[in-house]
């Protein structure tokens, strides 16, 4: 029995290690290739023989990457802040105030979760054209400014805060907004953190909507810029891999910093389902 | 939503002011469009090939991961990385891996092993499967984390008791672990089906000029909708096609509800 167990464990380690290599290899290949000069690019060695920063210099001087990087940062940061603020405010209202129609409102918000982005892009597009938002940051950001899932999450967490606490604050003379800001928000900090992390990743990686709405190259986000840049780079793979590294590295760093929350966040998704 | 529904019955092209009500013409049109039918079939193929592979592989790996103690966190960390990183970037990395020799990394490995080289993305037969493989690589970590979390909620007493009763490891796996994981498996099957139904970014970035080629062999519904709406500006047709996609997603969600209700009965 024990012998068989050991054998199984050894096999498991071998399989898991092979898989880990398969999962990581494309990233290593991408990063190391970005330091290779063009004549070395079809050399099958993983490590560059004469490492160079020329690809990075080239990309930062002659392509839109710096601007796209800035655009992605602006879009991801602003939409995340906006989601945190509006979702927690709406969630608080739905969880702690009794008013007619609040059940219907909540069901309506939940039902938006069922509709895929792909179906919404056409009405969004028509709307931004009607309102003359085309070509502005606003058009890139407005669909991500508030999220049904976030409202749901916030309502669930805020529902667990006892009413007595809020009443005590009211007696002490705090305004309703101050109660939300000073008492409720600090209590749901962990949930806010998870919401922020997943929103940031989602908006940083978003592709379909920015592809549709960003018509001028100065408005591209990183993924859109990366797609156009790569198809125009006529298979200069060292350039393409440099672009890919630039768009990936910030997220890998982000992931390593928040790995605990991210993996926890994914894990609880399944247990709730 | 309502807007999309209304649009699917019109011939609106976004620029003209006059919109004509055309009834079910758009639906008749898309269902007689060969490209649409091809895209619909491709989308179903993505689900059929992709979902079982990702579920089976991740379940198997999560079980192994659950058995080991050292470095469990490290493996999990490495496996999730592809899921977090931008799809566009990883699509281009894979596109390079799939290139014909002497550029393509995979083909060079095959050459070194004295095996025949493959066409991968440039063949109408292999391109879709190649994209499925990349997508499985992306989604695997997500499923592994969820399965592992599920496995860790199974009380160890169950397993111990079965062992004392003389159950073999295989019996424990099939009679205890797998049935207890049923709700989580169902959840993952639904989530993965929906994500394969909505496949777009990988295909756009791994086919020449974002065409869903070669010869539409990889074009999914979302790419068809994108082209109709934002290349041809035929919003009516695109809305009809997006309703078909929505219908597919609803059917899958409905099946999920039914399964879940059966479980709780």
Interface residues (C-beta under 8 A of the other chain):
Chain A: X4 X8 X9 X12 X13 X15 X16 X19 X20 X22 X23 X24 X26 X27 X29 X30 X42 X44 X114 X115 X116 X117 X118 X119 X120 X121 X122 X123 X125 X126 X129 X201 X204 X205 X207 X208 X211 X212 X222 X223 X224 X226 X227 X230 X231 X235 X237 X240 X241 X243 X244 X245 X247 X248 X251 X252 X255 X259 X262 X263 X266 X267 X268 X269 X270 X271 X273
Chain B: X1 X3 X4 X7 X14 X61 X64 X65 X67 X68 X75 X76 X77 X78 X79 X80 X81 X82 X84 X85 X86 X87 X88 X89 X90 X92 X93 X94 X96 X97 X99 X102 X103 X105 X108 X112 X137 X140 X141 X142 X145 X146 X147 X148 X149 X150 X153 X169 X183 X184 X186 X187 X188 X191 X194 X198 X200 X201 X204 X205 X209 X210 X222 X225 X226 X229 X230 X235 X238 X239 X242 X243 X245 X246 X249 X250 X253
